[in-house]
Amino acid sequence: MAGLSAGIHACRNDYDAEIYEQHNLPGGLCTAWDRKGYTIDGCIHWLVGTGPGSQFNRLWREVCAIDNMEIINRDIFMSVEGSDGKILHLYSDLDRLEEHLLETSPADEVVIKNLIKAARVLSTADFPLEKPNELYRFWDMPLMFFNMMPILKVMGQLSRISIKDYLAEFEDPFLREALSLVMPAGYSMISLVSTLASLHSRDAGFPAGGSLAFARSLENRFLELGGRLNYGSRVKEILVENNCATGLLLQDGSKVYGDIVISAADLHSTVYGMLNSRYRSAKIDESFDHLPVYSSVQVSLGVDSDLTGETESAAVKMDSPITLGYEHNRYIYLTNCSFDPSLAPAGKTVIKATLYSAYEHWEASADNPERYREKKNKLAEQVISEVEKRFPVVKGRIEMIDVATPVTFSRYTGVWKGAYMAWIVPPEAGRFKIPKELPGLSNFYQAGQWVEPPAGLPGSMLTGRHVIQIICSRDAKTFVVE
């Protein structure tokens, strides 16, 4: 997303842009793949920016990402199915969510109302995203402060507290546990509240056709604008002369030259691989040494059954945890993809099961194909057992099994440890950013989710736009978006 966004904005601003992509598909981690007629989506759970007129919707439309795509919005974002028959529905509508939470735990009325109130405030907020921090000047601050006044109090309260610590205020243990399952509990609470706000605004839908179709829309726009895209072109090294980036050395030994190099690749691969550790900063070293990441394994099943009308997204508590490395999964995340019929043949359905999984658990056997296959098969059997408990109708009707591990994602995209949301930055770190330029290296920029974690797809797209804005400013050009 970062690379395609940068390419589109570069072309629109009269630069010649050429992308080198190691895979044979666009999108990097925003991808999908086919197995036996089923489409397995490997990325989007919800996409911020799908609501017409919203801030990120405008930014997505600049790169023509969702112009002609049907957007699927769900009334229930996720259901949490605990033990003893307890179920919590996370409604997209804040009124329904508030009512349901109060029914679940009247004793938590004060904290529930504060949570919903904060989400309402953020549901109408416009953040200062249009311009990168690097281009803000002191005279911009009064206007920015004025525009953000309605949300400053909420930001101050929630940005410096983790989801885990905030939810500790709830008296009801099931409610506390259920809300912690929306995203990793180490994230800032602002991430959870922003998600609830986007869902309420109908601004966090699913683009029909899935992640690869979504990436293709950016690819098409880049090519229409005259950009050149080279697939199967893995970069071995970023060429540098006199501390100035001059081009790329590809894996096949060929060299390409340009005036500016932008890396939208994984930051670890860029700094420690393609630049041979020459221009790394203390902040980058400390982040890779100390900040945690999370990765997951996805088991996808193609079933000869139409599950329309069944629960579409659920976190289901298992009788026995599934341990994958140091991750102990008490819940399994199940997605019944019947909400998008294009992902499976008529009358059939894809079910995705997601579990947190340490990269090291799979890396240890990745070089031993037989052992690696055994691990995947064992996990698939465990997942099938859980799926058949939850959806008994699929028993005996599973005709496709696919297991994508953190090693899978790393192998196909180069992402470090399969960490598709970059680092988990503790709330006390404040607004965390990695500079888009590296110390001592000119004519080089970096974009992507590692620059501003946890960026996800919208933030990745935005960093690509921001890099071109910085280049335009450097060249004394007016940045054009239309």
Helices and strands as residue ranges (DSSP letters): H 2-12, E 18-20, E 32-35, E 38-41, E 47-48, H 55-62, E 71-72, E 76-81, G 83-85, E 87-91, H 94-104, G 106-108, H 109-123, G 133-135, G 138-140, H 141-158, H 163-167, H 173-179, H 189-200, E 204-207, H 210-224, E 228-230, E 235-241, E 244-250, E 255-257, E 261-263, H 267-268, I 269-274, H 282-290, E 296-303, E 313-324, E 327-336, G 337-339, G 341-343, E 349-356, H 359-363, H 369-390, G 392-394, E 398-404, H 406-413, G 416-418, G 427-429, E 444-446, H 456-474
